[in-house]
Amino acid sequence: MWTNAYVVELEATDSIPLASDTRARRWNKHVHRMQRAQLELRKSPAGRAAITAMIAHPVPTVAQWSAAHSLFWAESEARTYLTALASSGGVGALEAKMVLREFDVGRLQMDSEPKHL
């Protein structure tokens, strides 16, 4: 259940261009729902493994968020993906660089409670 919710919400965010406030609010709702699922999944080894496996997901948003979340329990695999993305110069490169920088200095937080929707 939580694995499906995690993927569905991230896939939904991938298709929303953030060019307007309306779209940003819609995007945020999906992110909050994804965060609820991520918080549940990270509680168990099976849940963490499910998130880590999604680093190979074909939808870029799913792969990128999964790598960022996985830094906390599968750092080597997550760092490999994020480092390659950061050096690609393509879409997501800046975000990958920022995630790695914030993780390395201890400021990356992925355990915040989402807003109630």
C-alpha positions in Angstrom: 0.0 0.0 0.0 2.6 2.6 1.0 5.0 1.6 -1.8 2.2 2.2 -4.3 1.2 5.5 -2.8 4.9 6.7 -2.8 5.3 5.9 -6.5 1.8 7.2 -7.6 2.4 10.6 -5.9 5.9 11.0 -7.3 4.7 10.1 -10.8 2.0 12.7 -10.5 4.5 15.4 -9.5 6.6 14.5 -12.6 3.8 15.6 -14.9 3.1 19.0 -13.3 5.0 22.0 -14.6 5.5 24.5 -11.8 4.7 27.6 -13.9 1.8 28.9 -11.8 0.7 29.0 -8.2 -2.2 26.7 -8.9 0.2 24.0 -10.2 2.6 24.6 -7.3 -0.2 24.0 -4.8 -1.2 20.8 -6.7 2.4 19.7 -6.7 2.8 20.3 -3.0 -0.3 18.2 -2.2 1.3 15.3 -4.0 4.6 15.8 -2.2 2.9 15.9 1.1 1.1 12.6 0.3 4.4 11.1 -0.9 6.1 12.2 2.4 3.5 10.4 4.4 4.2 7.2 2.5 8.0 7.7 2.7 7.8 8.1 6.5 5.9 4.8 6.8 8.2 3.0 4.4 11.4 4.1 6.1 10.3 2.4 9.3 11.0 -1.1 8.1 13.9 -2.8 6.2 11.5 -3.9 3.5 10.1 -0.3 3.1 13.6 1.1 2.9 14.6 -1.5 0.3 11.5 -0.6 -1.7 12.5 3.0 -1.8 16.1 2.2 -2.7 15.0 -0.1 -5.5 13.1 2.9 -7.0 16.4 4.7 -7.7 16.2 2.7 -11.0 12.7 3.8 -11.7 12.2 5.1 -15.3 10.4 8.3 -14.2 13.1 10.8 -13.2 11.2 12.3 -10.3 10.7 8.9 -8.7 14.4 8.0 -9.1 15.7 11.4 -7.8 13.5 11.5 -4.7 14.2 7.8 -4.0 17.9 8.5 -4.2 17.6 11.5 -1.9 15.6 9.5 0.6 18.0 6.5 0.4 21.0 8.5 1.3 20.2 7.8 4.9 20.3 4.0 4.7 21.9 3.1 1.3 24.3 6.0 0.9 26.7 4.3 -1.6 24.0 3.4 -4.1 22.1 6.7 -3.7 25.3 8.8 -3.9 26.4 7.0 -7.1 23.1 7.9 -8.8 23.1 11.5 -7.5 26.7 12.1 -8.4 26.2 10.9 -11.9 23.1 13.0 -12.3 24.8 16.1 -10.8 27.7 15.8 -13.3 25.4 15.2 -16.2 24.5 18.9 -16.7 21.0 17.8 -17.6 17.6 18.1 -16.0 17.9 17.4 -12.2 21.6 18.1 -12.1 21.3 21.2 -9.9 18.9 19.5 -7.5 21.2 16.5 -7.2 24.2 18.7 -6.4 22.1 20.5 -3.7 20.9 17.3 -2.2 24.4 15.9 -1.9 25.8 19.2 -0.5 23.1 19.4 2.1 23.5 15.7 3.0 27.3 16.1 3.3 27.0 19.0 5.7 24.3 17.4 7.8 21.4 19.7 6.8 19.3 17.4 4.6 16.2 16.4 6.4 13.8 13.8 5.0 11.8 13.0 8.2 9.6 16.0 8.5 5.8 15.4 9.0 3.8 16.6 6.0 1.1 19.2 6.3 -2.4 17.9 6.8 -4.4 18.1 3.6 
